[in-house]
Amino acid sequence: MPSRKYKTTAIKPADKGSAIVTMDKEDYRFEAMRQLQDKEFYRPLQGPIYLETQNEIIKLLKQLKMSKHINQKQLLFLTGTNPPRPSESYGSAKLINHYLKPLAIKHPSYIKDTGDFLQKVSSHNVTESSLLFTMDVESLYMSMGLEAIKECLNENPDPDRPDKIIMELLKINLERNYFKFDDGWFLQTKGTAMGKRFSPAYANIYMAKWEKECFQKCEKLPEAYYRYLDDIWGIWNHNHEDLDHFTTILNNHHPSIRIKLTCDLKQVVFLNTVIFKGENFQKTGKLDSKTHFKNTDSHQLLHRHSFHPKYTFTGILKTQLIRFNRTCSNTTDRDMATQTLFQALHKQGYPRSLLQRVKKELQREVPQAQNWRIISAYQKNPSLKDLLVRANFKRSRRPTRTHHLPFIWSTNNNKHWTISQRITGKHENIIYGPGFGPHKEQWVPTM
């Protein structure tokens, strides 16, 4: 693994598989600049625009305070003054998400997580001729506009919701998504950034509108149709030609959105599971499920020799085994997933005795009704990714030390004035200035 100081290497987290990618920095820069030359999505800037953006956001947030939608503490929190935020739009993005998230889960195809998906799958029966399919929506986040959100707000009126200001804040977040790469500043001119707090809710609302319009054009529809953001799963009880026609309609509905179809009579991969016709199907007509490991999955969890409390490693193991229990519908697939994980962890320093002990503990029956106190972590220990991957952010410097003296002196005439009370940096009606010692020049900043 090259050092952080190795200037010709770029170190980035992999998109999937919990891996770290090292690449030639010039190749990385060339590919990034190639994509940034696409004028449909990006535009170069002369410099950052955070001051204008911040002023516009604060102005809108103050209007919310005046209308009593937020209070003074919430205003300070959303403006990012205390604690400081990584971007001036961070607080407004959280506020937008607060209002959009309840609307984003109302459509019938919504999937919350893997557990919710498996529960929905268990409610369907299939036949030998039923096709299982998945669809991947390409370039979703680069294609979304504001109309879907506006329409959703109109269809779900709420007198306590500030729709006008929500739309104005959303417009700022979408149209002022700027960033720095290398020595240049760029503005994303189309779509939304995937890292925005409201992006999942925004995508769900947009896709719900897209689905509704597409289905109105179709004569034949899926027996089951569920979606997790831009990943779709379903059951098709018509012939293969009808499924191809259905996909063609979806692909022709929006000029920028393309659907990649995968279908099979036996099994498909969706999220982190494999849905297939197995033992349950032979007995009850229900679909089976098991854990899916991607080819790129390195199973890089926490190395056993890492300086962490012992219970941390036990907790990681239990979390993985509980996931296998939930996603695997039969014991054979669960044991195979467990064996795959244990083989990878043994190479990372986990002794076999620990692996087997945790497995046996989990198999014991644990009472469900327990009044456990919720354990919450207030600070995350730095991971290998945190140590290696760096962003070009410069933190503002703060005073680290202050001295309390019982008097004030002048360097010009050596006169002293006694201070009758303790004064700190929080006192008002006082002009503060840095001191340079009794034999050097003193100065007071002009206001």
Buried (B, 14 or more C-beta within 10 A) or exposed (E): EEEEEEEEBBBEBEEEBBBBEBEEBEEBEEEBEEEBEEEEBBBEBEEEBEEEBBEBBBEBBEBBBEEEBBEEEBBBBBBBEEEEBEBBBBBBBBBBBBBBBEBBEEBEBBBEEBEEBBEBBBEBEBEEEBBBBBBEBBBBBBBBEBEBBBEBBEEEEEEEBBBEBBBBBBEBBBBBBBBBBEEEBBBBBBBBBEEBBBBBBBBBBBBBBBBEEBBEEEEEBBBBBBBBBBBBBBBBBBEEEBBEBBBEBBBEBBEBBBBEBEBBEEBBBBBBBBBBBBEBBEEEBBBBBBBBBEEEBEBBBBBBEBEBEEEEBBBBBBEBBEBBBBBBBEEEBBEBBBEBBBEBBBEBEBEEEBBEEBBEEBEEEEEEEEEEEEEEEEEEEEBBBEEBBEEEEEEEEEEEEEEEEEEEBEBEEEEEEEEEEEEEEEEEEEEEEEBEEEEEEBEEEEE
